[in-house]
Amino acid sequence: MSDPRKRNPKPVVTRTHAFFRLVHTPSAQIKTPDQGLDGQSLAAALKNPAAAKDRYAFTITAPNEFSVVNTQWRYIPYADGAEEFYNEKSDSPEWTNLASRPEHRKRMDQMKAAAPAHFAAPGKKRGEMKLVTEGENFHWEDKPAGQPAEGNPKKKK
């Protein structure tokens, strides 16, 4: 990542950052008041990329399942106890699962411990809600049972 306002965008920030942090960066750049948003600004990392700290980024893949990644490693624990662990620098296609190698256990445990202790319950599925528009306003409502999903009408034979 680099500051697009600079003609020569080097140095580039090469540390892991989650996309939700991007919302704070413009706010910090233009000095808007804190609006209680979750996360941290990347403004300091853009000013001094060499001092940027590596952080974990999480992806929720299923209820109580996630993956966690930083600039070198990706760790994926599954609810059934299976695990995947990859070296993103030397194996970016993730061909070699290193999870069974004991020398990686400490790092895997650290990455797992960094995850939230509890995840929110999954929301409703896409087809269970309908978007209601009223002029320039909109909101979501439960879809009546049996109504097909928008954009996917039942095919006629």
N, C-alpha and C positions, 0 to 999 in steps of 0.2 A: 504494500500500500504506500502511496506517496501523496504529497500535497499537490493537487492539480494546478494550483495557482503559480507554482514555480516553473520557470522555463526549463530548467534542467532538474527533473524530479528525483535526483539522487541526493542523499542516500534514501533508500527505500526501507520501510519498516517490514521486517521479515518474521516477526513474532506472531503467534497465534492470537487471534481476537475473534470473539463472537460477533455476528452481524448486529445483534441488538444493541451493542455498544455504539454503533454508528450514530444513533439518534442523539447522543450526548455531544458528539464532536462538533457539529455546527453550532449548538447552543453555547458551548465553551468558546468557540472561535468568535462569536458575535456578542458574547457576554450577556446572555439572557439569564433571567433568574432561574434558579433550580425549581423545577416543577414536580419534584417528587418521583422522578423516573428511576427505574431500577437500572443498575449497570454503572459503567464508568466511561468517561470521555477518552478518546484516543488523541486528543489535542497534544498532550505532552509527548507522546510517542512520535507524532508527526514533527514536532519541533526538534526532538533529539532521538532519532531512531536507534542510535547505538546504546542508549540507556533504557530502551523499551524492554519490559519484562515479559517473558513467555507466560502465557496463561492457558488454562484448560478451556476448551469449548465443548459443549455437550449437545448431543442430538438424541431426542427421545424417539425410540424406534417402535416401542409397544408399551403397554402398561407395565411399569416397573422394569423396563429394559431400556438401555441407553448405550451410547458410545461416547467416549471422551478422547479428545485428541489435543496434542500440543505440536510444536514444530517438528518433533522427532517421532513420537509414538502415537498409536491409536489402540485403545483398549475397549473391548466389547464384552461385558458380562451378560449372560442370558439367565432368565428366570429358572431354567432347568439345571443351572450350574455349569453349563458349557461356557468357554471363554475363547476369545480371539485376541491376539496381541501382535501388532505389526510395527516394524521399523519403517516409518514413512520416508526417511532419508535414503535408505539403501534398497527399499522394496516398496515404492509408491503404488505399484499395482496390487499390492497385498497378496502376493502369491504364497508367502511362507508364514504360517501361523506359528509364532514363537511362544504361545501360552504354555506349552508343556515343558519348557526349558526352565529349570530351577533358578538360573541366574537372573531371570526376569521377574520372579515372584514379588520382590520388594517394590519394584516400580509399579507393577500391576496393582498391588495393594494400596499404594499411595494414590494412584489415579482413581481407584474405586472409592477410596475414602473421601475424595474431593467432591464426589457426587452428592446431590441433595439426599437427606435421609428419607424423605417422603416425597412422592410425586403426586401431583393433583390427579384426581380421577379423570379418565378420558371424557371428553365432551361428546355430544351427539355426533353421529355420523352425518356426512354431507347430505345424504338423501333424506334424513329425518327432519330437516329444517327447510323453511322457505323464506326467501328474502322478500319483505314487503316494502314497497316504496310508496311514499305519500308526499308528492311534490319533490322538494329537495331533501327530504328526510327519509331515512330507511331504518328498519329494524328486522330482527329475525324472529320467527314464530315457529312453533311446532307444526309439522306438516300432518294433516289428517292421515290416519292409517289407511293404507291401500293406494294412496295417491302416488303416481310414478314421479321419479326425480325429474326436475326440469332439464331439458336438453337431452333426455333419454326416454322419449315416449315409447310405449310398447309398440313393437313392430307389428304391422298388419301382414297377414299371410295372403 
